[in-house]
């Protein structure tokens, strides 16, 4: 299980953590099963950070805040072409909304962090928490300091 979610060898037990993706890939999480499966099968190199999905979802985030998603056909088409996406927004919003409703994640976003390559299963959230506690206790007993 990806519990400490070590990116670049650094355990992340901090408030900023990197646990959102781990809990999205929990058995009882409300996300689509197809999206969870993509997370389990993905690697960190298969993610991208940008504004494309904010644009098509018409989410008004500050410009400096971007989201990380699993790469898909939609991201490959529009990343680096955000101005063109805005010019074609009505059609693309319709296409995106339809894809999301149908669970078509070749178009719809799967929001996930770079540590997806450490996630290999879909355990219940309780198991994720219990394993996090065990890992934290082991780190503290070993004298680990941040």
Buried (B, 14 or more C-beta within 10 A) or exposed (E): BBBBBBBEEEBBBEEEEBBBBBEBBBEEBEBBEEBBBBBEEBEBEBBBEBBBBBBBBEEEEEEEEBBBBBBBEBBEBBBEEBEEBEEEBEEBBEBBBEBBEEEBBEBBBBBBBBBBBBBEEBBEEEBBBEBBEEBBEEBEEEEEEE
